[in-house]
Amino acid sequence: MAGAVNARLGYVRLASGLALFVYVSSHYLNHALGLISLDAMEAGRLVFAAVWRSEPGTVVLYGGFLLHMTLTLWALFRRRTLRRIGPSDVVQAVFGLAIPPLIIFHVIATRGIHEMHEVQENYAYVLLSLWQWDPMAGIQQTAAVLVVWVHGCIGIHYWLRLKPWYVRVRTPLYTMAVLLPVLALLGFAAGGREAARLLADPAWAARFRAEVVVGPMVEDWVYEARDAFRWLMLGIAATLLAGRLVVALLERRHIMIALAYPMSRTVSIRPGSMTVLEASRLGGIPHASVCGGRGRCSTCRVRVGPGADRLPPPSEEEARVLKRVGAPPGVRLACQTRPLADLTVTPLLPPGAQPKDGHARPDFAQGAEREIAILFADLRSFTKFSETKLPYDVVFIINQYSREMGRAVESAGGRIDKFIGDGVMALFGIEGGPEDGCRRALAAAKAMSENLAEMNRTLAHDLKEPLRIGIGVHVGPAIVGEMGYANAVTVTAIGDAVNTASRLETATKDYGAQLVFSREVATRAGFDITGLQLDRIEVRGRAEPMEIVVVPDAATLRVQP
Ligand code: FES
């Protein structure tokens, strides 16, 4: 229940932040018109005011601000530890807290005097105030422009980076994120200079003073209101801090529970006092959290072990995110789970997880035992061949070869596991089962042979002799999952069956054949081996010799994926 409420509040915070971002963007666009003229700025301001000073605009703006500020303070209040928070989180939080004190004077001196004293302020008045009469206030507003913008952009980035399409639009968005505040500040400077020049003209100055009259009483009111707001903000901050200390003291009197992590690490917390993610941070345990604990990215997910039965059930939002990534039962979002009793947790993603890790992933990604077909292929005598070639030629040929082999595997419905130099490892049947996998692996071997023959024809002028390949295929149980580090994480398989497939590929050298596969592969694929050479070979780790099928030319196989 609490998780659901928090997730909903997170969306309200996001929506109110977006409304404020739209307001700020339109404000900056208005400033940028100063690059054209003061008149253009003023014309823009009339449109801007018509929108944001209308009743709906006022509700969205001030309602959004109050909601966003309150929910941000609440999120900070609920945070039990500030350890291991990323630098951009820190910048966003600090800049967010700095915004009210930075902008309050500007808000009172514009909207405040308009509402309370019916002063019809205009751009010239604001620009002269900041540019000519009180340059320190001008510097403060310049800082405010940047602080507000950086805070908003980090929030938008956090939100969008979980979207699969974000990578495609990132460059134009970054360009706009840099361009808009720069244009706004340039417009502000150009408008300020123009207003200062116009003020030197007695006729313009007289007209200006007649239009915008801000007497000493209004001026005094502005400073009094500013001071009152600053005291109010200080009071809110002090109350929150005091409240947090009281809660911490009360919580200290509770009994403790233990969260057990892999490698025998344990973190003690008070029941229900913090999320698993906060406990990881408290205990200095690296834990992925791409969205910063907002319950959106799923990268903090953990497998929960003993003690899971005493956890509150996932909220609707948490369940939705877990479903989106295809998480199996027993997996929870660490940032949304507050343990009430001892619990064993295992983070499922490495601390350096990327936003893409929050996209839907197959159920085997986190590790599963599957019976699959494994194919190994290797170019024969390629090392010797490469010694007689220029590095450029070697890379060119390897790339051509990798592309052709990759196509062969994919056209047969397999999954390339890895390329290592001139070697290829591919997996088949992870989802379709071993029978399907064996059929597809044999079809891939045939396609590889055909593609290589075609490549040899195309490169006949560049090759002293045709490239030759050896392919081994075996089927058996293997542990399948995403393994590796940072950008080098791929779906791969480990186990005896993998080693055996590699051994069969090596055996092609002994038989001078292009393909060797285990009899088991033929049986599972329903493949007719009549007329093919059969043999038995020793395989390390097997008590009995293994029955194999030897095929001199894999292109002659009669198989369909
Ligand atoms: S940190 Fe993103 S969902 Fe938990």
Boltz pocket constraint, residues with backbone or C-beta under 6 A from the ligand:
constraints:
  - pocket:
      binder: B
      contacts: [[A, 288], [A, 289], [A, 290], [A, 291], [A, 292], [A, 293], [A, 294], [A, 295], [A, 296], [A, 297], [A, 298], [A, 299], [A, 300], [A, 301], [A, 333], [A, 334], [A, 335], [A, 336]]
      max_distance: 6.0
